[in-house]
Amino acid sequence: MGMFVARVSEGRTIRQIILGVIGYGSAGCALFFIVLGNFSLSLQLEGTYSLVSKVGEGMSPAVIMSEVISFLPYSKIWLAYLAVIGLIFTATTYDSASYVLASGSSKGFGKSRQPPRWLRVFWA
């Protein structure tokens, strides 16, 4: 991951890279967990939805999460949004992994300084 970040961050300062990679990503995750965590706690304390009993029954975390989201307004839109975000995250993860593997396994990049496309497709 570090090799990919270093490659795509060419021309940026170290401060911008650290803020972008660590700062914004952590802030987004924290916001997600704070909002949905407090909403879940509110559902538990009000007795609307018992997360503790669902966990005790052995229900999977993904099912519990989707049921918690179903209590939100526009829940179907939120579920679709989270599915799209998950798909984008997975695609970019595989893209960066194939980029790094192609960069490490090629001899030279030439003028473009990019690994050959066929090699990236091979590693994907």
Secondary structure per residue as TSV (DSSP state, phi and psi in degrees):
chain	resnum	aa	ss	phi	psi
A	1	M	-	360.0	-39.2
A	2	G	H	-62.8	-38.2
A	3	M	H	-65.0	-39.2
A	4	F	H	-66.3	-45.8
A	5	V	H	-62.0	-42.4
A	6	A	H	-63.1	-38.1
A	7	R	H	-70.7	-45.4
A	8	V	H	-81.2	-11.6
A	9	S	T	-97.7	16.7
A	10	E	T	-60.0	129.4
A	11	G	T	96.6	-6.3
A	12	R	S	-99.4	158.5
A	13	T	-	-81.4	162.6
A	14	I	H	-60.3	-39.3
A	15	R	H	-60.7	-44.6
A	16	Q	H	-63.7	-39.6
A	17	I	H	-66.4	-47.5
A	18	I	H	-64.1	-43.8
A	19	L	I	-63.7	-41.8
A	20	G	I	-70.4	-43.5
A	21	V	I	-78.9	-50.3
A	22	I	I	-88.8	-47.4
A	23	G	I	-66.3	-57.0
A	24	Y	I	-70.0	-37.7
A	25	G	H	-64.4	-43.5
A	26	S	H	-66.7	-39.4
A	27	A	H	-64.6	-41.0
A	28	G	H	-64.8	-43.7
A	29	C	H	-64.6	-43.2
A	30	A	H	-62.1	-43.3
A	31	L	H	-61.0	-44.5
A	32	F	H	-59.6	-49.4
A	33	F	H	-70.6	-34.7
A	34	I	H	-65.7	-48.8
A	35	V	H	-65.9	-53.2
A	36	L	H	-72.0	-31.0
A	37	G	H	-66.0	-45.5
A	38	N	H	-68.0	-35.5
A	39	F	H	-65.0	-41.9
A	40	S	H	-64.4	-41.7
A	41	L	H	-63.2	-39.8
A	42	S	H	-62.5	-43.1
A	43	L	H	-62.2	-39.5
A	44	Q	H	-66.6	-47.2
A	45	L	H	-69.7	-32.8
A	46	E	H	-79.9	-12.4
A	47	G	T	81.5	11.1
A	48	T	S	-71.1	-40.8
A	49	Y	S	-147.1	124.6
A	50	S	-	-95.0	96.3
A	51	L	H	-66.9	-36.3
A	52	V	H	-62.1	-43.6
A	53	S	H	-68.5	-34.8
A	54	K	H	-66.0	-40.4
A	55	V	H	-66.7	-40.4
A	56	G	H	-63.5	-30.2
A	57	E	T	-76.9	-9.3
A	58	G	T	89.1	18.3
A	59	M	-	-69.3	142.6
A	60	S	-	-70.2	148.8
A	61	P	H	-58.4	-34.4
A	62	A	H	-64.9	-40.6
A	63	V	H	-68.2	-42.4
A	64	I	H	-61.4	-42.7
A	65	M	H	-62.6	-43.2
A	66	S	H	-67.5	-33.1
A	67	E	H	-70.7	-37.1
A	68	V	H	-63.9	-43.2
A	69	I	H	-65.0	-27.8
A	70	S	T	-65.9	-16.6
A	71	F	T	-82.3	-12.8
A	72	L	S	-76.2	153.3
A	73	P	T	-66.3	145.1
A	74	Y	T	57.9	44.2
A	75	S	H	-62.2	-36.0
A	76	K	H	-66.4	-36.7
A	77	I	H	-67.0	-41.9
A	78	W	H	-62.4	-43.1
A	79	L	H	-63.9	-41.3
A	80	A	H	-65.1	-41.2
A	81	Y	H	-60.8	-46.3
A	82	L	H	-66.1	-34.1
A	83	A	H	-66.1	-42.0
A	84	V	H	-66.0	-42.9
A	85	I	H	-61.6	-41.5
A	86	G	H	-62.6	-39.7
A	87	L	H	-65.6	-43.7
A	88	I	H	-63.6	-42.5
A	89	F	H	-60.2	-44.7
A	90	T	H	-64.2	-43.4
A	91	A	H	-63.8	-43.0
A	92	T	H	-70.5	-31.5
A	93	T	H	-64.7	-46.8
A	94	Y	H	-67.2	-34.5
A	95	D	H	-65.6	-45.0
A	96	S	H	-67.4	-36.6
A	97	A	H	-65.1	-43.4
A	98	S	H	-67.8	-33.7
A	99	Y	H	-63.7	-46.4
A	100	V	H	-66.6	-43.2
A	101	L	H	-63.9	-40.1
A	102	A	H	-67.6	-38.1
A	103	S	H	-64.8	-40.7
A	104	G	H	-74.5	-21.7
A	105	S	H	-105.0	3.7
A	106	S	-	-102.7	153.3
A	107	K	S	-78.2	-44.6
A	108	G	-	-155.7	157.8
A	109	F	-	-104.0	-18.6
A	110	G	T	75.9	-149.6
A	111	K	T	-73.1	-32.2
A	112	S	T	-73.9	-20.0
A	113	R	T	57.5	25.0
A	114	Q	S	-119.1	145.0
A	115	P	-	-67.8	152.1
A	116	P	-	-58.2	143.7
A	117	R	H	-61.5	-39.2
A	118	W	H	-63.4	-31.7
A	119	L	H	-73.4	-36.5
A	120	R	H	-65.3	-40.1
A	121	V	H	-65.6	-39.4
A	122	F	H	-59.3	-46.1
A	123	W	H	-76.0	-20.0
A	124	A	-	-71.3	360.0
